[in-house]
Amino acid sequence: MVALTYMQRRASGTYEFRRRLPESLAGRPVPAHMGYGFDDLINSKTHCFKRELVRSLGTKDSKEAKKRDHNAALEATQLFDRALEALEPPTVPVQSPPLVDLTELEEQVYADLLQSDEQERQQGDDRRFLS
């Protein structure tokens, strides 16, 4: 079985890994919640996703470059999958508002009003200090 290779040789002789981002990411503006953890995929000047991921494999040896290329391909696939997952809007469970017994609420408000009225009668009105 032949594996896909994303390996390319630079003019300097060093091999590099090059892979296009998925169409659903490439060139799109980056949502604010994705600013962290995806630095390799984001162009810092435009704040959009890059169109391709390029990394040096750090070797001029063909056999070693092939090994590193397969590891880089796996890492890139995982990074793309995480980015696509992070693009999905978060699902927030919708909670219904708590049911309120209106008669109980009415009784509580009425009791609070009576209590504040009783305190005012016992302590007097603040207007008595105005003279």
The first five atom37 places (N, CA, C, CB, O) and aatype in JSON, in Angstrom:
{
  "aatype": [12, 19, 0, 10, 16, 18, 12, 5, 1, 1, 0, 15, 7, 16, 18, 6, 13, 1, 1, 1, 10, 14, 6, 15, 10, 0, 7, 1, 14, 19, 14, 0, 8, 12, 7, 18, 7, 13, 3, 3, 10, 9, 2, 15, 11, 16, 8, 4, 13, 11, 1, 6, 10, 19, 1, 15, 10, 7, 16, 11, 3, 15, 11, 6, 0, 11, 11, 1, 3, 8, 2, 0, 0, 10, 6, 0, 16, 5, 10, 13, 3, 1, 0, 10, 6, 0, 10, 6, 14, 14, 16, 19, 14, 19, 5, 15, 14, 14, 10, 19, 3, 10, 16, 6, 10, 6, 6, 5, 19, 18, 0, 3, 10, 10, 5, 15, 3, 6, 5, 6, 1, 5, 5, 7, 3, 3, 1, 1, 13, 10, 15],
  "atom_mask": [
    [1, 1, 1, 1, 1],
    [1, 1, 1, 1, 1],
    [1, 1, 1, 1, 1],
    [1, 1, 1, 1, 1],
    [1, 1, 1, 1, 1],
    [1, 1, 1, 1, 1],
    [1, 1, 1, 1, 1],
    [1, 1, 1, 1, 1],
    [1, 1, 1, 1, 1],
    [1, 1, 1, 1, 1],
    [1, 1, 1, 1, 1],
    [1, 1, 1, 1, 1],
    [1, 1, 1, 0, 1],
    [1, 1, 1, 1, 1],
    [1, 1, 1, 1, 1],
    [1, 1, 1, 1, 1],
    [1, 1, 1, 1, 1],
    [1, 1, 1, 1, 1],
    [1, 1, 1, 1, 1],
    [1, 1, 1, 1, 1],
    [1, 1, 1, 1, 1],
    [1, 1, 1, 1, 1],
    [1, 1, 1, 1, 1],
    [1, 1, 1, 1, 1],
    [1, 1, 1, 1, 1],
    [1, 1, 1, 1, 1],
    [1, 1, 1, 0, 1],
    [1, 1, 1, 1, 1],
    [1, 1, 1, 1, 1],
    [1, 1, 1, 1, 1],
    [1, 1, 1, 1, 1],
    [1, 1, 1, 1, 1],
    [1, 1, 1, 1, 1],
    [1, 1, 1, 1, 1],
    [1, 1, 1, 0, 1],
    [1, 1, 1, 1, 1],
    [1, 1, 1, 0, 1],
    [1, 1, 1, 1, 1],
    [1, 1, 1, 1, 1],
    [1, 1, 1, 1, 1],
    [1, 1, 1, 1, 1],
    [1, 1, 1, 1, 1],
    [1, 1, 1, 1, 1],
    [1, 1, 1, 1, 1],
    [1, 1, 1, 1, 1],
    [1, 1, 1, 1, 1],
    [1, 1, 1, 1, 1],
    [1, 1, 1, 1, 1],
    [1, 1, 1, 1, 1],
    [1, 1, 1, 1, 1],
    [1, 1, 1, 1, 1],
    [1, 1, 1, 1, 1],
    [1, 1, 1, 1, 1],
    [1, 1, 1, 1, 1],
    [1, 1, 1, 1, 1],
    [1, 1, 1, 1, 1],
    [1, 1, 1, 1, 1],
    [1, 1, 1, 0, 1],
    [1, 1, 1, 1, 1],
    [1, 1, 1, 1, 1],
    [1, 1, 1, 1, 1],
    [1, 1, 1, 1, 1],
    [1, 1, 1, 1, 1],
    [1, 1, 1, 1, 1],
    [1, 1, 1, 1, 1],
    [1, 1, 1, 1, 1],
    [1, 1, 1, 1, 1],
    [1, 1, 1, 1, 1],
    [1, 1, 1, 1, 1],
    [1, 1, 1, 1, 1],
    [1, 1, 1, 1, 1],
    [1, 1, 1, 1, 1],
    [1, 1, 1, 1, 1],
    [1, 1, 1, 1, 1],
    [1, 1, 1, 1, 1],
    [1, 1, 1, 1, 1],
    [1, 1, 1, 1, 1],
    [1, 1, 1, 1, 1],
    [1, 1, 1, 1, 1],
    [1, 1, 1, 1, 1],
    [1, 1, 1, 1, 1],
    [1, 1, 1, 1, 1],
    [1, 1, 1, 1, 1],
    [1, 1, 1, 1, 1],
    [1, 1, 1, 1, 1],
    [1, 1, 1, 1, 1],
    [1, 1, 1, 1, 1],
    [1, 1, 1, 1, 1],
    [1, 1, 1, 1, 1],
    [1, 1, 1, 1, 1],
    [1, 1, 1, 1, 1],
    [1, 1, 1, 1, 1],
    [1, 1, 1, 1, 1],
    [1, 1, 1, 1, 1],
    [1, 1, 1, 1, 1],
    [1, 1, 1, 1, 1],
    [1, 1, 1, 1, 1],
    [1, 1, 1, 1, 1],
    [1, 1, 1, 1, 1],
    [1, 1, 1, 1, 1],
    [1, 1, 1, 1, 1],
    [1, 1, 1, 1, 1],
    [1, 1, 1, 1, 1],
    [1, 1, 1, 1, 1],
    [1, 1, 1, 1, 1],
    [1, 1, 1, 1, 1],
    [1, 1, 1, 1, 1],
    [1, 1, 1, 1, 1],
    [1, 1, 1, 1, 1],
    [1, 1, 1, 1, 1],
    [1, 1, 1, 1, 1],
    [1, 1, 1, 1, 1],
    [1, 1, 1, 1, 1],
    [1, 1, 1, 1, 1],
    [1, 1, 1, 1, 1],
    [1, 1, 1, 1, 1],
    [1, 1, 1, 1, 1],
    [1, 1, 1, 1, 1],
    [1, 1, 1, 1, 1],
    [1, 1, 1, 1, 1],
    [1, 1, 1, 1, 1],
    [1, 1, 1, 1, 1],
    [1, 1, 1, 1, 1],
    [1, 1, 1, 0, 1],
    [1, 1, 1, 1, 1],
    [1, 1, 1, 1, 1],
    [1, 1, 1, 1, 1],
    [1, 1, 1, 1, 1],
    [1, 1, 1, 1, 1],
    [1, 1, 1, 1, 1],
    [1, 1, 1, 1, 1]
  ],
  "atom_positions": [
    [[0.84, -1.18, 0.0], [0.0, 0.0, 0.0], [0.89, 1.24, 0.0], [-0.96, 0.0, 1.22], [1.83, 1.35, 0.79]],
    [[0.58, 2.15, -0.87], [1.36, 3.38, -0.98], [0.67, 4.47, -0.17], [1.52, 3.81, -2.47], [-0.53, 4.71, -0.32]],
    [[1.43, 5.12, 0.7], [0.88, 6.19, 1.52], [1.0, 7.51, 0.78], [1.6, 6.27, 2.89], [1.9, 7.71, -0.03]],
    [[0.07, 8.41, 1.07], [0.16, 9.75, 0.49], [1.37, 10.46, 1.05], [-1.12, 10.56, 0.77], [1.67, 10.34, 2.24]],
    [[2.05, 11.17, 0.22], [3.2, 11.93, 0.69], [2.96, 13.41, 0.4], [4.51, 11.44, 0.02], [2.44, 13.79, -0.65]],
    [[3.34, 14.21, 1.36], [3.21, 15.66, 1.23], [4.6, 16.28, 1.33], [2.26, 16.24, 2.32], [4.77, 17.4, 1.81]],
    [[5.59, 15.52, 0.85], [6.98, 15.91, 0.98], [7.45, 16.62, -0.28], [7.86, 14.68, 1.27], [7.07, 16.27, -1.4]],
    [[8.28, 17.62, -0.07], [8.8, 18.38, -1.18], [10.22, 18.8, -0.8], [7.9, 19.63, -1.5], [10.52, 19.02, 0.38]],
    [[11.09, 18.9, -1.78], [12.47, 19.28, -1.5], [12.67, 20.75, -1.84], [13.46, 18.41, -2.3], [12.35, 21.19, -2.95]],
    [[13.2, 21.49, -0.89], [13.51, 22.91, -1.1], [14.77, 23.04, -1.94], [13.68, 23.65, 0.25], [15.49, 22.06, -2.15]],
    [[15.02, 24.24, -2.42], [16.23, 24.49, -3.22], [17.49, 24.24, -2.39], [16.22, 25.94, -3.75], [18.54, 23.89, -2.94]],
    [[17.38, 24.41, -1.09], [18.54, 24.19, -0.21], [18.84, 22.71, -0.02], [18.29, 24.84, 1.14], [19.9, 22.36, 0.5]],
    [[17.93, 21.84, -0.43], [18.12, 20.4, -0.27], [17.37, 19.84, 0.93], [0.0, 0.0, 0.0], [17.24, 18.62, 1.06]],
    [[16.87, 20.7, 1.79], [16.1, 20.27, 2.96], [14.68, 19.93, 2.51], [16.09, 21.37, 4.06], [14.09, 20.62, 1.69]],
    [[14.16, 18.86, 3.07], [12.8, 18.45, 2.74], [11.8, 19.2, 3.61], [12.63, 16.93, 2.9], [12.1, 19.58, 4.75]],
    [[10.63, 19.4, 3.05], [9.57, 20.07, 3.8], [8.25, 19.33, 3.6], [9.43, 21.55, 3.37], [8.06, 18.63, 2.62]],
    [[7.36, 19.52, 4.57], [6.01, 18.97, 4.52], [5.09, 20.09, 4.04], [5.55, 18.41, 5.92], [5.13, 21.19, 4.59]],
    [[4.28, 19.81, 3.04], [3.34, 20.8, 2.49], [2.0, 20.13, 2.28], [3.88, 21.42, 1.15], [1.9, 19.09, 1.61]],
    [[0.97, 20.73, 2.86], [-0.37, 20.16, 2.68], [-1.4, 21.28, 2.69], [-0.68, 19.12, 3.78], [-1.37, 22.17, 3.53]],
    [[-2.33, 21.21, 1.73], [-3.41, 22.2, 1.65], [-4.39, 21.97, 2.79], [-4.14, 22.11, 0.28], [-4.66, 20.84, 3.19]],
    [[-4.92, 23.08, 3.3], [-5.97, 22.98, 4.32], [-7.27, 22.57, 3.64], [-6.14, 24.32, 5.08], [-7.45, 22.83, 2.45]],
    [[-8.17, 21.94, 4.37], [-9.48, 21.59, 3.79], [-10.2, 22.85, 3.3], [-10.35, 20.84, 4.82], [-10.02, 23.94, 3.85]],
    [[-11.0, 22.69, 2.28], [-11.74, 23.83, 1.7], [-12.59, 24.57, 2.73], [-12.62, 23.35, 0.56], [-12.79, 25.78, 2.62]],
    [[-13.09, 23.84, 3.71], [-13.95, 24.47, 4.72], [-13.15, 25.37, 5.66], [-14.68, 23.41, 5.52], [-13.74, 26.13, 6.43]],
    [[-11.82, 25.3, 5.61], [-10.98, 26.16, 6.44], [-10.2, 27.19, 5.61], [-10.01, 25.32, 7.24], [-10.11, 28.35, 6.0]],
    [[-9.67, 26.77, 4.5], [-8.72, 27.56, 3.72], [-9.25, 28.95, 3.39], [-8.36, 26.83, 2.45], [-10.28, 29.09, 2.72]],
    [[-8.53, 29.97, 3.86], [-8.86, 31.34, 3.52], [-10.0, 31.97, 4.3], [0.0, 0.0, 0.0], [-10.26, 33.16, 4.15]],
    [[-10.69, 31.19, 5.11], [-11.83, 31.74, 5.86], [-11.36, 32.61, 7.03], [-12.73, 30.6, 6.38], [-10.3, 32.35, 7.59]],
    [[-12.14, 33.62, 7.4], [-11.81, 34.39, 8.61], [-11.91, 33.49, 9.84], [-12.76, 35.62, 8.77], [-12.76, 32.61, 9.91]],
    [[-11.04, 33.74, 10.79], [-10.99, 32.93, 12.0], [-11.96, 33.5, 13.03], [-9.56, 32.87, 12.57], [-11.85, 34.68, 13.36]],
    [[-12.89, 32.7, 13.55], [-13.78, 33.19, 14.61], [-12.98, 33.54, 15.86], [-14.85, 32.13, 14.94], [-11.91, 32.98, 16.1]],
    [[-13.49, 34.46, 16.64], [-12.77, 34.95, 17.82], [-12.46, 33.84, 18.81], [-13.59, 36.03, 18.52], [-11.41, 33.86, 19.45]],
    [[-13.34, 32.86, 18.95], [-13.11, 31.8, 19.94], [-12.03, 30.82, 19.53], [-14.4, 31.05, 20.19], [-11.65, 29.96, 20.32]],
    [[-11.51, 30.94, 18.31], [-10.49, 30.01, 17.83], [-9.1, 30.64, 17.79], [-10.84, 29.51, 16.46], [-8.22, 30.11, 17.11]],
    [[-8.89, 31.73, 18.49], [-7.61, 32.41, 18.43], [-6.46, 31.62, 19.03], [0.0, 0.0, 0.0], [-5.3, 31.9, 18.7]],
    [[-6.72, 30.67, 19.9], [-5.67, 29.96, 20.6], [-5.66, 28.49, 20.21], [-5.83, 30.11, 22.1], [-6.71, 27.88, 20.02]],
    [[-4.47, 27.93, 20.1], [-4.34, 26.51, 19.82], [-4.25, 26.16, 18.35], [0.0, 0.0, 0.0], [-4.02, 25.0, 18.01]],
    [[-4.42, 27.12, 17.48], [-4.38, 26.85, 16.04], [-3.43, 27.82, 15.33], [-5.79, 26.95, 15.44], [-3.67, 28.2, 14.19]],
    [[-2.36, 28.21, 16.02], [-1.43, 29.19, 15.48], [-0.82, 28.75, 14.16], [-0.34, 29.46, 16.48], [-0.55, 29.59, 13.3]],
    [[-0.58, 27.44, 13.98], [0.01, 26.95, 12.74], [-0.92, 27.11, 11.54], [0.4, 25.5, 12.89], [-0.46, 27.12, 10.4]],
    [[-2.2, 27.23, 11.8], [-3.18, 27.32, 10.7], [-3.62, 28.75, 10.4], [-4.38, 26.49, 11.04], [-4.3, 28.99, 9.4]],
    [[-3.24, 29.7, 11.26], [-3.77, 31.06, 11.15], [-2.7, 32.04, 10.69], [-4.36, 31.52, 12.48], [-1.59, 32.04, 11.22]],
    [[-3.03, 32.85, 9.7], [-2.15, 33.92, 9.27], [-2.34, 35.09, 10.23], [-2.44, 34.34, 7.77], [-3.43, 35.66, 10.31]],
    [[-1.3, 35.45, 10.96], [-1.42, 36.46, 12.01], [-1.69, 37.86, 11.46], [-0.16, 36.5, 12.85], [-2.22, 38.71, 12.17]],
    [[-1.35, 38.11, 10.21], [-1.58, 39.44, 9.63], [-3.03, 39.62, 9.17], [-0.64, 39.68, 8.45], [-3.63, 40.67, 9.38]],
    [[-3.57, 38.59, 8.54], [-4.93, 38.71, 7.99], [-6.0, 38.16, 8.91], [-5.01, 38.0, 6.66], [-7.18, 38.43, 8.71]],
    [[-5.61, 37.4, 9.94], [-6.53, 36.74, 10.86], [-7.5, 35.82, 10.11], [-7.31, 37.78, 11.66], [-8.67, 35.69, 10.47]],
    [[-6.96, 35.21, 9.07], [-7.7, 34.2, 8.3], [-6.89, 32.91, 8.35], [-7.96, 34.67, 6.81], [-5.7, 32.91, 8.67]],
    [[-7.56, 31.81, 8.03], [-6.84, 30.55, 7.94], [-5.91, 30.6, 6.73], [-7.82, 29.35, 7.84], [-6.23, 31.19, 5.7]],
    [[-4.75, 29.97, 6.87], [-3.83, 29.86, 5.74], [-4.45, 28.94, 4.7], [-2.43, 29.33, 6.21], [-5.45, 28.27, 4.97]],
    [[-3.86, 28.91, 3.53], [-4.34, 28.01, 2.49], [-3.59, 26.68, 2.51], [-4.2, 28.68, 1.11], [-4.11, 25.66, 2.06]],
    [[-2.35, 26.7, 3.03], [-1.63, 25.45, 3.15], [-0.7, 25.5, 4.35], [-0.84, 25.15, 1.87], [-0.25, 26.56, 4.78]],
    [[-0.43, 24.32, 4.88], [0.44, 24.16, 6.03], [1.8, 23.71, 5.53], [-0.16, 23.13, 7.06], [1.91, 22.7, 4.83]],
    [[2.85, 24.46, 5.88], [4.2, 24.15, 5.44], [5.09, 24.06, 6.67], [4.74, 25.23, 4.43], [5.13, 24.97, 7.5]],
    [[5.81, 22.95, 6.78], [6.74, 22.75, 7.89], [8.03, 22.12, 7.35], [6.11, 21.85, 9.01], [7.98, 21.26, 6.47]],
    [[9.15, 22.55, 7.86], [10.41, 21.93, 7.51], [10.49, 20.56, 8.18], [11.62, 22.82, 7.92], [10.1, 20.41, 9.33]],
    [[11.0, 19.58, 7.44], [11.21, 18.26, 8.02], [12.59, 18.17, 8.67], [11.05, 17.16, 6.95], [12.91, 17.17, 9.32]],
    [[13.39, 19.19, 8.48], [14.67, 19.3, 9.18], [15.72, 18.29, 8.79], [0.0, 0.0, 0.0], [16.6, 17.97, 9.59]],
    [[15.65, 17.77, 7.58], [16.65, 16.81, 7.13], [16.82, 16.9, 5.62], [16.26, 15.37, 7.54], [15.92, 17.32, 4.9]],
    [[18.01, 16.48, 5.18], [18.28, 16.4, 3.74], [18.32, 14.95, 3.27], [19.62, 17.09, 3.4], [18.49, 14.67, 2.08]],
    [[18.16, 14.03, 4.22], [18.16, 12.6, 3.92], [16.76, 12.16, 3.51], [18.66, 11.79, 5.14], [15.79, 12.4, 4.23]],
    [[16.66, 11.53, 2.36], [15.37, 11.13, 1.8], [14.62, 10.14, 2.69], [15.56, 10.54, 0.43], [13.42, 10.3, 2.91]],
    [[15.3, 9.11, 3.2], [14.63, 8.1, 4.02], [14.12, 8.7, 5.33], [15.59, 6.95, 4.32], [12.99, 8.43, 5.74]],
    [[14.95, 9.5, 5.97], [14.54, 10.14, 7.21], [13.38, 11.12, 6.96], [15.72, 10.88, 7.86], [12.47, 11.22, 7.77]],
    [[13.43, 11.82, 5.83], [12.37, 12.76, 5.48], [11.03, 12.04, 5.3], [12.73, 13.53, 4.2], [9.99, 12.56, 5.69]],
    [[11.06, 10.84, 4.7], [9.82, 10.07, 4.5], [9.2, 9.69, 5.84], [10.09, 8.8, 3.67], [7.98, 9.76, 6.01]],
    [[10.03, 9.28, 6.81], [9.51, 8.94, 8.13], [8.87, 10.16, 8.79], [10.64, 8.39, 9.03], [7.76, 10.09, 9.32]],
    [[9.58, 11.27, 8.73], [9.07, 12.5, 9.34], [7.84, 13.01, 8.61], [10.14, 13.58, 9.35], [6.95, 13.6, 9.22]],
    [[7.79, 12.78, 7.31], [6.64, 13.21, 6.51], [5.37, 12.49, 6.95], [6.89, 12.95, 5.02], [4.31, 13.11, 7.05]],
    [[5.47, 11.2, 7.23], [4.29, 10.44, 7.67], [3.81, 10.93, 9.04], [4.61, 8.93, 7.73], [2.61, 11.04, 9.26]],
    [[4.73, 11.22, 9.94], [4.36, 11.76, 11.26], [3.73, 13.15, 11.12], [5.59, 11.83, 12.18], [2.74, 13.45, 11.78]],
    [[4.3, 13.98, 10.26], [3.75, 15.32, 10.06], [2.36, 15.25, 9.44], [4.69, 16.14, 9.16], [1.49, 16.05, 9.77]],
    [[2.15, 14.27, 8.53], [0.83, 14.11, 7.91], [-0.21, 13.72, 8.95], [0.89, 13.05, 6.79], [-1.33, 14.23, 8.93]],
    [[0.15, 12.83, 9.86], [-0.76, 12.43, 10.93], [-1.09, 13.62, 11.83], [-0.14, 11.28, 11.76], [-2.25, 13.85, 12.15]],
    [[-0.07, 14.36, 12.24], [-0.29, 15.54, 13.09], [-1.16, 16.58, 12.39], [1.06, 16.16, 13.48], [-2.04, 17.18, 13.01]],
    [[-0.92, 16.78, 11.1], [-1.7, 17.77, 10.34], [-3.16, 17.34, 10.25], [-1.11, 17.96, 8.94], [-4.06, 18.17, 10.4]],
    [[-3.4, 16.07, 10.0], [-4.77, 15.57, 9.92], [-5.5, 15.78, 11.24], [-4.78, 14.07, 9.54], [-6.65, 16.21, 11.27]],
    [[-4.81, 15.47, 12.33], [-5.41, 15.67, 13.65], [-5.68, 17.15, 13.92], [-4.51, 15.1, 14.75], [-6.72, 17.5, 14.48]],
    [[-4.75, 18.01, 13.53], [-4.93, 19.45, 13.71], [-6.11, 19.96, 12.89], [-3.65, 20.2, 13.32], [-6.9, 20.76, 13.38]],
    [[-6.23, 19.51, 11.65], [-7.36, 19.91, 10.8], [-8.68, 19.45, 11.41], [-7.19, 19.33, 9.38], [-9.66, 20.2, 11.42]],
    [[-8.71, 18.22, 11.9], [-9.94, 17.69, 12.51], [-10.35, 18.51, 13.73], [-9.75, 16.22, 12.9], [-11.53, 18.81, 13.91]],
    [[-9.35, 18.86, 14.57], [-9.66, 19.68, 15.76], [-10.17, 21.06, 15.35], [-8.42, 19.82, 16.65], [-11.09, 21.6, 15.98]],
    [[-9.58, 21.64, 14.31], [-10.01, 22.96, 13.85], [-11.43, 22.91, 13.29], [-9.05, 23.49, 12.78], [-12.23, 23.8, 13.56]],
    [[-11.74, 21.88, 12.53], [-13.1, 21.74, 11.98], [-14.11, 21.53, 13.1], [-13.16, 20.57, 10.99], [-15.22, 22.06, 13.05]],
    [[-13.72, 20.77, 14.11], [-14.61, 20.54, 15.26], [-14.83, 21.84, 16.03], [-14.02, 19.46, 16.18], [-15.94, 22.11, 16.5]],
    [[-13.77, 22.65, 16.17], [-13.89, 23.9, 16.9], [-14.72, 24.93, 16.14], [-12.5, 24.47, 17.18], [-15.28, 25.84, 16.75]],
    [[-14.83, 24.79, 14.83], [-15.66, 25.7, 14.03], [-17.14, 25.48, 14.27], [-15.35, 25.52, 12.56], [-17.95, 26.41, 14.12]],
    [[-17.5, 24.26, 14.64], [-18.91, 23.96, 14.89], [-19.42, 24.82, 16.04], [-19.11, 22.45, 15.2], [-18.72, 24.98, 17.04]],
    [[-20.6, 25.38, 15.92], [-21.13, 26.18, 17.03], [-21.36, 25.28, 18.25], [-22.45, 26.89, 16.63], [-21.86, 24.17, 18.12]],
    [[-20.99, 25.77, 19.42], [-21.19, 24.95, 20.62], [-22.67, 24.71, 20.88], [-20.54, 25.61, 21.85], [-23.5, 25.6, 20.7]],
    [[-22.97, 23.52, 21.29], [-24.35, 23.19, 21.59], [-24.6, 23.45, 23.07], [-24.68, 21.71, 21.21], [-24.01, 22.8, 23.94]],
    [[-25.46, 24.39, 23.32], [-25.81, 24.74, 24.7], [-27.21, 24.22, 24.96], [-25.72, 26.29, 24.94], [-28.15, 24.57, 24.25]],
    [[-27.35, 23.38, 25.97], [-28.69, 22.86, 26.25], [-29.62, 24.0, 26.66], [-28.64, 21.78, 27.35], [-29.27, 24.84, 27.49]],
    [[-30.79, 24.01, 26.08], [-31.77, 25.04, 26.38], [-32.52, 24.64, 27.64], [-32.75, 25.26, 25.18], [-33.13, 23.57, 27.71]],
    [[-32.47, 25.52, 28.61], [-33.17, 25.24, 29.86], [-34.43, 26.08, 29.91], [-32.26, 25.53, 31.09], [-34.42, 27.27, 29.62]],
    [[-35.5, 25.43, 30.29], [-36.74, 26.18, 30.41], [-36.7, 26.97, 31.71], [-37.98, 25.23, 30.38], [-36.1, 26.52, 32.69]],
    [[-37.32, 28.14, 31.73], [-37.31, 28.93, 32.95], [-38.07, 28.19, 34.05], [-37.93, 30.33, 32.71], [-39.01, 27.45, 33.78]],
    [[-37.65, 28.4, 35.29], [-38.34, 27.68, 36.37], [-39.8, 28.14, 36.48], [-37.62, 27.9, 37.71], [-40.11, 29.32, 36.28]],
    [[-40.65, 27.21, 36.8], [-42.05, 27.54, 36.96], [-42.25, 28.27, 38.28], [-42.93, 26.25, 36.9], [-41.72, 27.85, 39.31]],
    [[-43.0, 29.35, 38.24], [-43.23, 30.17, 39.43], [-44.7, 30.09, 39.8], [-42.79, 31.65, 39.19], [-45.58, 30.27, 38.96]],
    [[-44.95, 29.82, 41.06], [-46.31, 29.82, 41.55], [-46.69, 31.27, 41.85], [-46.47, 28.9, 42.83], [-46.17, 31.86, 42.8]],
    [[-47.58, 31.83, 41.06], [-47.9, 33.25, 41.18], [-48.58, 33.6, 42.49], [-48.79, 33.66, 40.03], [-48.38, 34.69, 43.02]],
    [[-49.38, 32.7, 43.03], [-50.03, 33.0, 44.31], [-49.0, 33.05, 45.43], [-51.11, 31.95, 44.63], [-49.1, 33.88, 46.34]],
    [[-48.01, 32.17, 45.36], [-46.94, 32.2, 46.36], [-46.12, 33.49, 46.25], [-46.02, 30.98, 46.21], [-45.76, 34.09, 47.26]],
    [[-45.84, 33.91, 45.02], [-45.11, 35.16, 44.78], [-45.91, 36.35, 45.3], [-44.8, 35.33, 43.28], [-45.36, 37.25, 45.93]],
    [[-47.2, 36.35, 45.02], [-48.07, 37.44, 45.48], [-48.07, 37.52, 47.01], [-49.51, 37.24, 44.96], [-47.98, 38.61, 47.57]],
    [[-48.17, 36.38, 47.67], [-48.18, 36.36, 49.13], [-46.86, 36.87, 49.7], [-48.47, 34.95, 49.64], [-46.85, 37.57, 50.71]],
    [[-45.75, 36.51, 49.06], [-44.43, 36.94, 49.54], [-44.27, 38.45, 49.39], [-43.32, 36.21, 48.78], [-43.76, 39.11, 50.3]],
    [[-44.68, 39.0, 48.26], [-44.58, 40.45, 48.04], [-45.47, 41.19, 49.03], [-44.98, 40.81, 46.58], [-45.07, 42.21, 49.59]],
    [[-46.66, 40.69, 49.25], [-47.6, 41.31, 50.19], [-47.04, 41.29, 51.62], [-48.97, 40.59, 50.14], [-47.15, 42.27, 52.35]],
    [[-46.43, 40.16, 52.0], [-45.83, 40.04, 53.33], [-44.66, 41.01, 53.49], [-45.36, 38.6, 53.59], [-44.5, 41.61, 54.55]],
    [[-43.84, 41.17, 52.45], [-42.71, 42.11, 52.51], [-43.2, 43.55, 52.65], [-41.84, 41.97, 51.27], [-42.63, 44.33, 53.41]],
    [[-44.25, 43.9, 51.93], [-44.8, 45.26, 52.02], [-45.36, 45.53, 53.42], [-45.9, 45.46, 50.98], [-45.14, 46.6, 53.98]],
    [[-46.07, 44.56, 53.98], [-46.62, 44.73, 55.32], [-45.51, 44.85, 56.36], [-47.53, 43.55, 55.68], [-45.62, 45.63, 57.31]],
    [[-44.43, 44.07, 56.18], [-43.32, 44.13, 57.12], [-42.61, 45.48, 57.06], [-42.32, 42.99, 56.83], [-42.28, 46.04, 58.1]],
    [[-42.37, 46.01, 55.87], [-41.72, 47.33, 55.76], [-42.64, 48.43, 56.29], [-41.34, 47.62, 54.29], [-42.16, 49.39, 56.89]],
    [[-43.93, 48.28, 56.09], [-44.88, 49.26, 56.63], [-44.87, 49.23, 58.15], [-46.31, 48.97, 56.11], [-44.9, 50.28, 58.79]],
    [[-44.83, 48.04, 58.73], [-44.8, 47.9, 60.18], [-43.51, 48.51, 60.76], [-44.91, 46.42, 60.58], [-43.56, 49.17, 61.8]],
    [[-42.38, 48.3, 60.11], [-41.12, 48.89, 60.57], [-41.19, 50.42, 60.54], [-39.94, 48.4, 59.71], [-40.73, 51.09, 61.46]],
    [[-41.77, 50.96, 59.49], [-41.88, 52.42, 59.36], [-42.78, 52.98, 60.46], [-42.44, 52.81, 57.96], [-42.5, 54.06, 61.0]],
    [[-43.84, 52.27, 60.79], [-44.75, 52.73, 61.86], [-44.04, 52.72, 63.21], [-46.02, 51.84, 61.91], [-44.23, 53.64, 64.01]],
    [[-43.23, 51.7, 63.47], [-42.55, 51.6, 64.76], [-41.39, 52.58, 64.88], [-42.05, 50.19, 64.98], [-41.17, 53.15, 65.95]],
    [[-40.64, 52.78, 63.81], [-39.47, 53.64, 63.87], [-39.77, 55.08, 63.48], [-38.38, 53.09, 62.99], [-38.99, 55.98, 63.8]],
    [[-40.84, 55.29, 62.82], [-41.2, 56.63, 62.37], [-40.7, 56.88, 60.96], [0.0, 0.0, 0.0], [-39.86, 56.16, 60.43]],
    [[-41.25, 57.91, 60.38], [-40.92, 58.29, 59.02], [-39.66, 59.15, 59.03], [-42.11, 59.05, 58.35], [-39.46, 59.93, 59.96]],
    [[-38.81, 59.02, 58.0], [-37.57, 59.8, 57.91], [-37.86, 61.3, 57.76], [-36.73, 59.32, 56.75], [-36.96, 62.11, 57.98]],
    [[-39.06, 61.66, 57.4], [-39.38, 63.09, 57.23], [-39.36, 63.83, 58.56], [-40.76, 63.25, 56.58], [-39.31, 65.06, 58.58]],
    [[-39.39, 63.13, 59.66], [-39.37, 63.8, 60.98], [-38.04, 64.5, 61.24], [-39.63, 62.78, 62.09], [-37.97, 65.39, 62.08]],
    [[-36.97, 64.09, 60.49], [-35.65, 64.72, 60.69], [-35.47, 65.95, 59.79], [-34.53, 63.71, 60.41], [-34.41, 66.57, 59.83]],
    [[-36.44, 66.3, 58.99], [-36.31, 67.41, 58.05], [-36.41, 68.79, 58.7], [-37.36, 67.27, 57.0], [-35.91, 69.75, 58.11]],
    [[-37.0, 68.95, 59.83], [-37.21, 70.27, 60.39], [-35.99, 70.89, 61.01], [-38.26, 70.22, 61.39], [-36.05, 72.02, 61.52]]
  ]
}
